[in-house]
Amino acid sequence: MGIGSKIAAARAKAGLTQEALAEYLGVSRQAVQKWESGASIPELERLVLICRRFDMKLDEIADTGSYGRTAEERRGKDLPNYAAMHPWDLYSADFFVEYQQFFDEGRDVQRYKRLVEELVALPFTKERETMVEALAEILLSQPLCEGYPYYEPSDLDGIQSCRRPSGEALPKPDEKALPERVKGAWLGRIAGCLLGKPLEGIRTGELNELLKVTGNYPLHRYVLEKDLSEDLYARISFPLRGRCWADTIECAPADDDTNYTVIAATQILERHGREFRPFDVLNAWVDCQPKKAYCTAERVAYLNFVGGYEPPISATHKNPYREWIGAQIRADYYGYINPGKPEAAAEMAWRDASVSHVKNGIYGEMFVAAMLSAAAVLDDVRAVILCGLNEIPERSRLHEQIRELLAFYDEGKSAEEAYAFIHGRWDEHDAHHWCHTISNALIVVMALLWGKRDFAKSICLAVGCGFDTDCNGATVGSIVGMMIGAAKIPEEWTKAFHGVLQTQILGVETIGIDELCHLTMKHMEKD
């Protein structure tokens, strides 16, 4: 039975005439007649009203064999196999994340939640995609909720106009110590990433069980393959087999948390210099890595760019992940090459982030880049964090929650209490929460504050808190490594990868840490 027949049956059962239904829907009787005869199909908004009038679910009335198809498609023309597409390539696949994103941005969308849930329950078809796109336009048109307290621009001028910089100039970098700090940042990023990489995706319940069974709780060293047993494989539902353990490698394995830092060094800065544009960032992505190397917001931006959408539209077109962590993990190099100049680092980070993210997604990258710039010249962790906060809007959600965590620290709370604070705010079992910029930025700040410049303690706090373990371990390792320098990173954290990093970058399959340090020093602005 098609949509028209279902409408006619529901109308007859309710005892309504075509005229009465037309009046309820605000259309002509002829429109209802055409729907019921199959000559046309109601628009999504009308279909929603019909479902409400007859107390039906969308999937009860939507004929996924015909809804939204053109006459040409009905004649049997080929369509993509939507069910076989990767979720990151299909807008409707994570449409509930899009709903959550609109809600987070303050839009008055709650009354559409049930409809969103019904739409995402439909099979993956052209019809589902069409209806989702129509609903997205409706959600986008909703006003902000009254009293929404945040102001979160995405353009650079808007961001800079609502910061509160301290106005105090930072010390100039010690030219003799700077190479050692830069090497510490590279080594720290790689080691922190390696600590978290095999644990990425595990939830903290099973993570803690794993650590306790292997004598590594609280986390204080790499989890090793030799720690694992058949009994443990059976007890833990998280897939542990075949992962990249520190005792199974000869060099640091490729990972997006290191790929982006290498792309910035070897592609963006080498090709375009310090004046690179957002367009140049995406162009480098397309040239140097295949689509499969990119995830979530970056995958969407990549596909948008290939499809002709240039920045900043590349960040917003069909991109439900636009405030996720992806940009935050791309920040480091812009901090490395601007020691003592957090505003310059944050501005470069904005150019990079704006290709794939908006609002707090952008702020996360600016925040980390500015912290790394400050870490090159400061020895106080709290001061480094404040330098990062100075570069993002004061009335943003990210700024507010980091300030709350700083106050928590100042009150003398423990690391365990900070852990509970973060997990109380953000649900690690919700994908939108697990991968959000803010939840993971809070973990970075927690690990920095309670880690107190102790490299091992800091990266272990970051990874042991769960969420995006390799991202947070890498960012914390990078910042602490920059603050203390390479010589103060214990050898147990660096010996496994022998000074060599693998990448997925075309033409840069492996690269030495010393070469990366050389490029970093080369790309710094000379006074």
C-alpha positions in Angstrom: 0.0 0.0 0.0 1.5 3.4 -1.0 1.4 6.7 0.8 -1.8 7.9 -0.9 -3.7 4.7 -0.1 -2.6 4.9 3.6 -3.7 8.6 3.8 -7.1 7.7 2.3 -7.5 4.7 4.7 -6.6 6.8 7.7 -8.8 9.6 6.7 -11.8 7.3 6.1 -11.2 5.5 9.4 -11.3 8.9 11.2 -14.5 9.9 9.4 -12.9 12.9 7.7 -13.8 14.2 4.2 -11.0 15.3 1.8 -12.1 18.9 2.4 -11.8 18.6 6.2 -8.3 17.1 6.0 -7.3 19.8 3.5 -8.5 22.5 5.9 -6.5 20.9 8.8 -3.4 20.8 6.6 -3.8 24.2 5.0 -3.9 22.9 1.5 -6.5 22.6 -1.2 -8.9 19.6 -1.6 -7.3 18.9 -4.9 -3.9 18.5 -3.2 -5.4 15.8 -0.9 -7.1 14.2 -3.9 -3.8 14.0 -5.8 -2.0 12.4 -2.8 -4.7 9.8 -2.4 -4.7 9.0 -6.1 -0.9 8.7 -6.2 -0.4 11.6 -8.6 1.8 13.4 -6.1 3.3 13.0 -2.6 3.0 15.3 0.4 5.9 17.4 1.4 7.6 16.2 4.6 6.0 19.0 6.8 2.6 17.9 5.6 3.4 14.3 6.1 4.4 15.0 9.7 1.1 16.8 10.3 -0.8 13.8 8.8 1.0 11.5 11.2 0.1 13.6 14.1 -3.5 13.9 13.1 -4.0 10.1 12.7 -1.6 9.2 15.5 0.7 7.2 13.2 4.5 6.8 13.1 6.4 8.1 10.1 7.5 4.6 9.1 3.9 3.5 9.1 2.9 5.9 6.4 6.1 6.6 4.5 6.4 4.3 1.4 10.2 4.0 1.1 9.7 2.5 -2.3 8.3 5.8 -3.7 8.6 8.7 -1.3 10.7 11.5 -2.8 11.5 9.8 -6.0 11.4 11.6 -9.3 9.6 10.2 -12.2 12.9 9.2 -13.8 13.9 7.3 -10.6 10.6 5.5 -10.6 11.4 4.2 -14.1 14.2 2.1 -12.6 17.3 4.4 -12.9 20.2 3.3 -10.7 20.5 4.7 -7.2 23.4 4.5 -4.8 23.3 1.5 -2.4 22.7 3.7 0.7 22.8 0.7 3.0 26.4 -0.1 1.9 27.7 3.5 2.4 29.9 4.3 5.4 28.0 6.3 8.0 30.4 9.3 7.7 29.6 9.5 4.0 25.8 9.5 4.5 24.2 12.5 6.2 21.1 10.6 7.4 23.2 8.0 9.2 24.0 10.2 12.2 21.1 12.5 12.0 20.3 12.1 15.7 23.8 13.7 16.2 22.6 16.5 14.0 19.6 17.0 16.2 21.8 17.0 19.3 24.1 19.6 17.7 21.1 21.9 16.9 20.0 21.5 20.5 23.4 22.3 21.8 23.5 25.4 19.7 20.4 26.6 21.5 17.8 26.1 18.8 14.3 25.4 19.8 14.1 21.9 18.3 12.8 19.7 21.2 9.4 19.2 19.7 11.0 17.5 16.7 12.8 14.9 18.7 10.3 12.1 18.2 10.2 12.8 14.4 14.0 12.6 14.3 14.0 9.3 16.1 11.4 7.9 13.6 13.3 9.1 10.6 16.6 7.5 11.8 14.7 4.2 12.3 13.8 4.0 8.6 15.9 1.9 6.2 18.9 3.5 4.4 17.3 4.7 1.1 17.0 7.7 -1.1 13.7 8.5 0.5 15.2 8.5 4.0 18.0 10.8 2.8 15.5 13.2 1.2 13.3 13.4 4.3 16.3 14.0 6.6 17.5 16.8 4.4 14.1 18.4 4.5 13.9 18.1 8.3 17.4 19.6 8.6 16.1 22.7 6.9 13.2 22.9 9.4 15.5 22.5 12.4 17.9 25.1 11.0 15.1 27.6 10.7 14.1 27.3 14.4 14.9 30.3 16.6 17.2 30.2 19.5 15.6 29.3 22.8 14.7 32.3 25.0 17.5 33.0 27.5 20.1 31.0 25.7 23.2 32.3 27.5 26.0 31.7 25.0 27.4 33.8 22.1 29.6 31.6 19.8 30.7 33.1 16.5 32.7 31.1 14.0 34.3 33.9 12.0 37.7 35.1 13.2 36.7 38.8 13.7 33.7 37.7 15.8 35.8 35.3 17.9 38.5 37.9 18.6 35.9 40.6 19.4 34.6 38.6 22.4 37.8 37.3 23.9 39.3 38.7 27.1 43.1 38.7 26.5 45.2 39.6 29.5 47.2 42.2 27.5 50.4 41.0 29.1 53.2 40.0 26.7 54.8 36.6 27.3 58.5 36.1 27.7 60.5 35.6 24.6 61.6 32.0 24.0 65.0 30.9 25.1 66.6 30.3 21.7 69.0 27.7 23.2 66.3 25.8 25.0 63.7 26.0 22.2 64.9 23.1 20.1 64.8 20.8 23.2 61.3 21.9 24.0 60.1 21.4 20.4 61.6 17.9 20.4 59.8 17.2 23.7 56.5 18.3 22.2 56.9 15.9 19.2 58.0 13.0 21.4 55.3 13.8 23.9 52.6 13.8 21.3 53.7 10.5 19.8 54.1 8.8 23.2 50.7 10.0 24.4 49.1 8.9 21.3 50.7 5.5 21.5 49.5 5.1 25.1 45.9 5.8 24.1 45.8 4.3 20.6 45.1 0.6 21.5 42.5 1.7 24.1 40.5 4.1 21.8 36.9 3.3 22.1 37.0 1.3 25.3 34.6 2.6 28.0 36.0 3.2 31.5 34.3 0.2 33.2 36.1 -2.3 31.0 39.3 -0.1 30.9 39.6 -0.2 34.7 38.9 -3.9 34.7 41.7 -4.4 32.1 44.1 -2.2 34.1 43.4 -4.0 37.4 43.9 -7.5 35.9 47.2 -6.5 34.3 48.6 -4.7 37.4 48.4 -1.3 35.8 45.8 0.4 37.8 45.9 3.4 38.1 47.4 3.5 34.7 51.1 4.2 34.9 52.8 2.5 31.9 51.9 1.3 28.5 49.4 -1.6 28.2 51.4 -4.4 26.5 50.4 -7.3 24.4 52.3 -9.6 26.8 49.9 -8.4 29.6 47.0 -10.0 27.8 45.7 -13.6 28.1 43.0 -15.7 26.6 41.0 -15.3 29.8 41.2 -11.5 29.5 40.2 -11.6 25.8 37.1 -13.6 26.9 36.3 -11.3 29.8 36.5 -8.0 28.0 34.0 -7.4 25.3 36.1 -4.6 23.8 38.1 -6.1 20.9 41.7 -6.3 22.2 43.2 -8.6 19.7 45.4 -7.2 16.9 45.8 -3.8 18.3 48.9 -1.7 18.2 50.6 -2.4 21.5 53.9 -0.7 22.5 55.8 -4.1 22.6 54.7 -5.0 19.1 56.1 -2.1 17.1 59.4 -1.0 15.6 58.4 2.7 15.1 55.4 4.9 16.0 52.3 3.7 14.0 50.3 6.0 11.7 47.4 7.7 13.4 45.3 10.7 12.6 46.5 12.3 15.8 50.0 12.5 14.4 49.1 12.6 10.7 47.6 16.1 10.9 50.7 17.5 12.7 52.9 16.0 10.0 50.6 17.4 7.3 50.9 20.9 8.7 54.7 20.6 8.7 55.4 18.8 5.5 52.5 19.9 3.3 50.7 23.1 4.4 53.6 25.1 5.7 56.1 23.7 3.2 53.9 24.5 0.3 52.3 27.8 1.3 54.3 29.2 4.2 52.8 31.0 7.2 50.2 32.8 5.0 48.4 29.6 4.1 44.6 29.9 3.6 41.8 27.6 4.7 41.5 26.6 1.0 45.1 25.4 1.1 44.4 23.2 4.1 41.7 21.2 2.3 43.7 21.2 -0.9 46.6 19.6 1.0 44.2 17.0 2.5 42.9 15.9 -0.9 46.4 15.7 -2.4 48.2 13.8 0.4 45.8 11.3 1.9 42.9 9.0 0.7 39.4 9.6 1.9 39.6 6.7 4.4 42.3 8.5 6.3 39.7 11.1 7.4 37.0 10.6 10.1 33.7 12.4 11.0 33.9 16.1 10.4 37.1 15.9 8.4 35.6 13.2 6.2 32.6 15.4 5.6 34.7 18.4 4.8 36.9 16.4 2.5 33.8 15.1 0.5 32.3 18.6 0.5 35.5 20.1 -0.9 35.7 17.5 -3.6 32.1 18.2 -4.4 32.8 21.9 -4.9 32.0 23.3 -1.4 34.9 25.6 -0.3 35.6 26.9 3.2 33.7 27.9 5.3 30.7 26.0 3.7 32.8 22.9 3.7 32.4 22.9 7.5 28.6 23.3 7.6 27.1 21.4 4.7 25.6 18.2 6.0 28.1 18.1 8.8 26.6 16.9 12.1 30.1 16.5 13.6 31.0 20.2 13.4 31.8 20.5 17.1 33.5 17.2 17.5 37.2 16.8 18.5 38.7 16.6 15.0 40.0 20.2 14.8 41.4 20.1 18.4 43.8 17.3 17.4 45.1 19.4 14.5 46.3 22.3 16.6 49.7 21.4 17.7 52.0 22.6 14.8 50.5 26.1 14.9 51.6 26.3 18.6 55.0 24.8 17.9 55.9 27.4 15.3 54.6 30.4 17.3 56.5 30.1 20.6 55.4 32.8 23.0 52.8 34.2 20.5 49.5 32.5 21.5 47.4 35.0 19.4 49.3 34.1 16.3 49.1 30.4 17.0 45.3 30.7 17.6 44.8 32.6 14.4 46.6 29.9 12.4 44.5 27.3 14.2 41.4 29.2 13.2 42.4 29.0 9.5 42.8 25.3 9.9 39.7 24.6 12.0 37.3 26.6 9.9 37.5 24.2 7.0 35.6 21.5 9.0 34.2 22.9 12.3 32.2 25.7 13.8 31.9 27.4 17.2 33.4 25.2 20.0 34.9 22.9 17.4 37.0 25.8 16.2 37.7 27.1 19.7 39.1 23.7 20.8 41.9 24.0 18.1 42.5 27.7 19.0 42.7 26.8 22.7 45.2 24.0 22.3 47.4 26.0 19.8 47.6 28.9 22.2 48.4 26.7 25.1 51.3 25.1 23.2 52.6 28.5 22.2 52.6 29.5 25.9 54.0 26.2 27.0 57.2 27.0 25.0 57.9 29.9 27.3 56.1 29.3 30.6 56.6 26.7 33.3 53.3 27.2 35.1 50.5 24.9 33.9 47.7 27.1 35.1 49.2 30.1 33.3 49.4 28.0 30.1 45.7 27.1 30.4 44.7 30.7 30.9 46.7 31.7 27.8 44.6 29.3 25.9 41.4 30.6 27.4 42.3 34.1 26.5 42.0 33.2 22.8 38.4 31.9 22.8 35.0 33.7 23.4 34.3 34.2 27.0 30.6 33.4 26.6 31.2 30.0 24.9 30.4 26.7 26.4 34.0 25.6 26.2 35.2 28.6 28.1 32.6 28.3 30.8 33.2 24.6 31.5 37.0 25.0 31.6 36.6 27.8 34.0 34.4 25.6 36.2 37.1 22.9 36.2 39.8 25.5 37.1 37.6 26.6 40.0 37.3 22.9 41.0 41.1 22.6 41.0 41.5 25.8 43.0 39.1 24.4 45.7 41.6 21.6 46.3 39.5 18.8 44.8 41.3 15.5 43.9 41.9 14.0 40.5 39.3 11.4 41.2 36.8 14.1 42.0 37.7 15.9 38.7 37.2 12.6 36.9 33.7 12.3 38.4 33.0 15.9 37.6 33.7 15.3 33.9 31.8 12.0 33.7 28.9 13.6 35.4 28.7 16.3 32.7 29.4 14.1 29.7 28.1 10.5 29.0 30.9 8.4 27.5 28.3 6.0 26.2 26.7 8.7 24.0 28.8 9.1 20.8 28.1 12.8 20.6 29.4 13.3 24.1 32.3 10.8 23.7 33.7 12.6 20.6 32.8 16.2 21.5 35.4 18.9 21.7 34.4 20.1 25.1 34.3 16.7 26.9 37.8 15.9 25.7 39.2 19.4 26.3 38.1 19.1 29.9 40.1 15.8 30.1 43.1 17.6 28.7 42.8 20.4 31.3 42.2 17.9 34.1 45.3 15.9 33.2 47.5 19.1 32.9 46.3 20.5 36.2 46.5 17.4 38.3 49.5 16.0 36.4 51.6 18.9 37.5 54.1 18.7 34.7 54.9 15.1 35.5 55.0 13.6 32.0 53.9 10.0 32.9 51.3 11.1 35.4 49.8 13.6 33.0 49.4 11.3 29.9 48.1 8.5 32.1 45.5 10.8 33.7 44.4 11.8 30.2 44.1 8.2 28.9 42.7 6.7 32.1 39.8 9.1 32.0 38.5 7.4 28.9 36.6 9.1 26.1 39.0 9.8 23.1 42.1 8.2 24.6 44.6 8.6 21.9 43.6 12.2 21.1 43.8 13.3 24.7 47.0 11.4 25.5 48.6 13.0 22.4 47.5 16.6 23.3 48.6 16.4 26.9 51.9 14.7 26.0 52.5 17.5 23.5 51.9 20.3 25.9 53.8 18.7 28.8 56.6 17.7 26.5 56.9 21.3 25.3 57.1 22.6 28.9 59.7 20.1 30.2 61.8 19.3 27.0 62.8 16.0 25.5 65.5 15.2 28.0 63.0 15.1 30.9 60.6 12.6 29.2 61.5 9.2 30.7 63.0 6.9 28.1 60.4 4.2 28.8 57.9 6.3 26.9 60.0 6.9 23.8 62.2 3.9 23.3 59.5 1.8 21.7 59.3 3.9 18.5 63.1 4.5 18.0 62.7 8.1 16.8 60.7 7.2 13.7 57.0 7.9 12.9 54.8 6.2 10.3 52.1 8.2 8.5 49.4 7.7 5.9 50.7 10.7 4.0 51.6 10.1 0.3 55.3 10.4 -0.1 55.9 10.5 3.7 55.4 6.9 4.7 57.9 7.3 7.5 59.7 10.3 8.9 62.3 10.9 11.6 61.5 12.9 14.7 64.7 14.9 14.1 63.5 15.8 10.6 60.2 17.0 12.0 62.0 19.1 14.6 64.2 20.6 11.9 61.1 21.6 9.9 59.5 23.1 13.0 62.4 25.4 13.7 62.5 26.3 10.0 58.8 27.4 10.0 59.1 29.7 13.0 58.9 33.4 12.3 62.3 34.9 12.7 62.5 38.1 14.7 
